[in-house]
Amino acid sequence: MITHDELQTLIHHAAKEGHNMLSVYLNVDQARAANLNRQFEVPLHNMLRGIEGVAGDVSERGDFEKCAVRVRQYVAEYRPSGRTLALFADPSQDFFWARDFRMSIENHARWLPRPFIRPFLEARNRHPRYVVALTDRGKTRLLTVYMGEIEEEKGLVAEEDVKHFDASGKDQTRSQMRFQRNAQEHAKHHLKNVVGALKDLDKSTQFDRLILGGPSRAVADLERLLSEPLKHRVVSTVTLPVEADRRTVLDETLRVDEDYECRSEMALTEELLTAAAKSHLAAIGLPATVKATVEGRVRMLVYPRDFMVLAKECPTLPANGGGAKLTDFFGKPIRPDENVLDLLVESTAREGGKVEVLHGEAGNRLKEEGAGIGAFLRY
């Protein structure tokens, strides 16, 4: 799993002026037949050969060869334990970074002056951090789900239940009533402890969405006790038992996530198109989005997953009509065959903005009514 700090390091890293670095995403998922028996090394070889064929002068080819050798050596000794292996090599600063994680990303290789981090940002966007609270009146488990991985965070057990003692007649009725009241008080006290644990977890591991699971009465009681900030993050309630195994919890969370993303992407697209039509802190279309990005105004960049415009084909770039050199755009050198989207995503991330990738119907609607890309603006 890539941490927030690691991602920030990559976002702000750049090779020394005049140099490039190698970024590789290699799908090693052993559930794919094409990756068995180390066949994942074949696309790595092909990607590196493809870059080698377009590398520039002798110095650049030498830098690339150093990176390629180091990446090949690492992969040769690597034993798959996740679904994707990501590697970054920068010989100009003796920088090498490699991690594997359980989220599946397709194969990519880039030879650029900066890390190619768009796949990470899109994966993080597509799979935000969830907390799942499975509870009944006496026991609770808190689990986090992030980028395809699940971790057990905390278990809580209520104080010992009030013991029922035998009695007869009116005494028995009174004792049952006292027992019931005490049991309810213990259950409420337990759920208040759960709320406190969720608040503590949010401080230490900030999460985006909350799923409540367990018997319907216990879930309803817990939801009533949540603070307003936590209530706003509840996206679903499920009927999973407290003892559910991690695989079951993960599968149910991913199902909830897919349904929620589909609905929220459509709502977000509608909001963007409406705001842009009213000129209210939103822009649609490539020219307006590029302009806002250059000005550092983008709060959230929104685009379909398959959006692509090459720098050499983009009339918005200064080099293709504005009279400025291509290297002046975003203050970094840009190759004619680069996808403009990569530049927009990287610039947005450096300025602290977010990216939202649209799929299916939502993406198609933005293509039809918003020229394929847009942004919510800060001012």
N, C-alpha and C positions, 0 to 999 in steps of 0.2 A: 504494500500500500504506500502511495506517495503522500507525505505529510504536507501540511500547508506551508511550512517553512521551506521544505525542499522545492515545492512548486514555485515559491517566491524567488528562491535562488536561481532557478532556471529562467524565470520570466525576466529577471534583471541581468542575466549573464550575457556577455557578448565577447566574441573573439577580438583580439587586438586588431587595430586598424590594418586593413590590407590582407587579413587572413579570414579563413572560413573554418567551420567546425562541422562535425558529422553527427547527425541525429538519426537514430534507427529505432523503429518499432517493429518487433518481430513476433508474430503470432505463433505461439508454441503449444497451443491447446491440444492436449493428447486425446481429447474427445473427437478431434477431427482426424479422419483417416489419412489425410494428406500430410499430417505432421508426425505420424508414427515413424519409428526407426530413424529418427533424427532427420527426416525429410524436410524439416523446417529450415535446415541449412541451405537448401536449394534456392529458395527465393532470396535469402540473404546474399548469396553469391551473385545472383542475377542483378539485384539492386545495386550492389557495389560495383559490378562491372559496368552498369549503365551510367553511374556517376563518373567512373574513371574515364569513360569515353568522351565526356564533355568537360573534364577538368582543364584549366587554363594553362598557364606557363609552367616551366620546370619547377619553380618554387611551390606553386599551388599543388602540382601533382605529387611532389614530395611530401607535403603536409597531408594530403589525402591518403597516401600510401601508409603513412604512420598510423593514421586513424583506422584505416581498414585492417591493418595487421593486428592492432590491439583489439578491435571488435571481433575479428575472426578467432583470435586466441581465446577471448573470453567465452564466446559461444561454443567453441570446441570443447571446453571444459565444463560447460553449463549442463546441469541436469534439470529438466523441466519440473517446476513445482507450482507454477501458476499458469495463466492463459496467455499472458503477454510479457515479453521481455523488452524493456526500454533501455537504450544505451546512448550516451552523449560523450563525444570525445573532441577536445579542443587542444591541439598541440601547441598553439601559441601561448597558452597559459598552463600547460601541463594539467589539464582538467579532464577527469574521466568519471563518469557517473553511470551506474547500472542498477536497475531494480526490476524484479518481476512482481506481477500482481494478478489478481484473479479476474479482472475485468478484461473482456475480449476486445482487442483493437486490431484492425486490419494492418497489413504490412505497409510501412512507409520508410523511406530513406531520403534525407535531405542534406545537401552540402551548402550551408549558408553561413553568413557572418554571425548568426545568433541561433539559439536552440529552436527547433521546431516544436512548439508546445501546444499547438491547437488541438491535437488528439487528446491530450491530458485535460484541457479545459472543457472540451466537449463531453468527455467521459464523466467529468465531475458534474457538469450541468445535467447530464442525462440521469445520473444516479446520485442525488443529494443524500446527505446523511440523515438517516432515520433512527429514531429510538422507538423500540417496541416495549411497551409495558404490559406484561401478562400478570393479571392479578385476580385473586379471589378475596374473601373476607379475612384470610389468615396468612396468605403468602403472596409474594410478588417477585417477579424476575424482570430486570431491565437489561435489554440487549441493544446494541447498535448495529446498524447495517449501512455499509458505505462502500461504494464501488465494487459490489459483488461479494464483499467479505462481511462476516458476522462475528461479533465478539460479545461475550457475556460480561456485563458491566457490574451488576450488583444483584444480590438477593436479599429480600427483607422478609422477616417472619414476625407476625403479630405476637404481642405478649400472650402468655398462657391464658387460654379461655377460662372464664369463670366456671367452676365446677358445680354441677347440679346435684343437689342432695335430695334424698327421698323424704317425703312428708305425706301427710294425708289430709283430705278435705280442703278447707280454706287455706291451711298452711301450704299445701302443695301448690294451689293456684297462685298464692302470693310469691312463693319461691320461684315458680316458673316465670312469673312476670319480672321479678328482679333479675333472674338469670338472663332473660331476653334483653332487658334494658342494658345490663352490663355487657352482654355479648355485642350489642349494637355500638356501645361506647368504645369497646375494644376495637371493633372493626373500623369505626370512624377514626380512631387514633392511629390505627395502622395505615389507613389511606392518607392521612395527613403526613405521616412519615414518608410515604411514597412521593407525595407532592414535593416535600423537602428534598428528597433524593434526586428528583427530576431537575429541580432548580440547581442543585449542586453539580449535577452532570452537565447541565447547560453552560455552567461557568467554566468547567474544566474541558469539556468537549462540545463545543457549540454545535447544535444539531438544527436541521431545517424543518423536519416533519416528525409528527408523533402518531403512532398507532397504538390504540388501546385494545387489549384482548382479555378474554375471560368470560365468566358468567355475566349475563346482561345486567343484572342488578348491581354487581360489584363494579362493572365498567361505568354504569350510569352514576353511581355514587362517587367514583373517582373523578369523572369528568366535571361533576358539579363543584368539586373542591379545587380544581385547577385554577391557577391565576389566569388573568386575561391573556397575557403573552403566550402561555402554554396552550390555552384553549384554541387560540388562532392557528396553532400548528397541528392540531388534530385533523388528520385527513381521512381516517377510517377507524371503525371499530370492527373487530373480528372475533370469532367464537373459539379461538384456539385455547386449549387448556394451559394452565400454568406450567405443566410438566412437558409441554411439546418439545420435541428435539429440535436442534438448531437448523437442520436441513429443512424441516417443515416450516419453521419460522421464516427462514430466508426465502423459500419459495413463495410463501404467502405475502411477504413484504414486496417482492419483485412483482407479483401480480397486482397488488394495490398500487404500486408505483406506476406501472404501465397504464392502468385505467386512469389514474389521477393526471398523469402527464398528458394523455390524449385530451382530456377535458380542459386542462389548464392552458395547453398550447393553443387551442381554438379560441379560448377567452382572451389570451394575450394578443393573438393576431387581430381580433376584433378591436381590442383596446388601442393597439398601435395604429391601425388604419383610421379609426375614429379621431384619435388625437392628432394625427398628421393632417387629416382633412380640416381640422379646426386650427392648425398651426399652433398646437398647444404642447410644447416641449416634446416633440416627436418629429422624426424625419423618415421619409421612405424614398427608395430609389438610390442608385449608386452615387450620383453626383452629390446629393445632399448628405448622404451618410459619410462619404469620404471627407467632405468639408467639415462636418461636425467632429469627426475623429481627429483630423489634423488640429482642430481648435481645442481638443481635450474636453469636449462637452458630452461625450457619450456615457450615459449611465448604464445602459444595457443594449448590446448589439444583438439584433434578431435576424436570423437567416435560415433558409432551408438547408438540410444536410448536404445536398448536392450542388450548392451554389459555387460557381467558379467563373472568374474572369481573369485572364492573364494580363500581366502588367503591360505588355506590348499592345494589347487590344483595348486597353481602358482609356478612353478619351479624357477622363477626369484627371489622370495623373499629369503633373506638370511637364513631364518629358514628352507627352504625346499631344502637346498643343499649347502648353503654358509657357514654353520657352525656357524653363528651368531644367537643369540636368536631372537625370533619373536618381542620382545619388543624393539629391537635395530633399527628396520626399521622405518624411518622417525622420530625417537626419541620418538615414542608414543607406548603404548601397543596396540597390534593388536590381535583380536580374530580369530581363524582359520576359522570361518564361515563368516567373513566380506568380502564384495565385494571389490576387489582390486581397482576397479574404484573409489570408495568413497575416498580412500586414495590419489589417483592420483589427483582427482578433488580438494580436500581440500588443498593439498600441492601446487598445481598450483595457487589457489586463494590466499593463504597466501603470495606467492612470487609475486603477482601482475599480474599473467597471466590470460588469458581468457579461457573459454571452449566453444566448438562448438559442438552441438549435431546434428547428421545427421539423416535424416528420409528417408524412401522410397528408391528410386533408388540410391541415393548418399550413404546411409548407406550400402546397399547391395554391392556396388562396393568396398567400403573400406574393407568389410569382405572378398571379393573374392581376392582382389589384395594387401591388406595391412594388412592382419591378424587381421582386426577388430578394430585397434586403431593406432593412430599416433599423431605426434606433430610437430608444427613449433618451431624452436629453436632460442634462443637469440644469441648464439655464438657456 
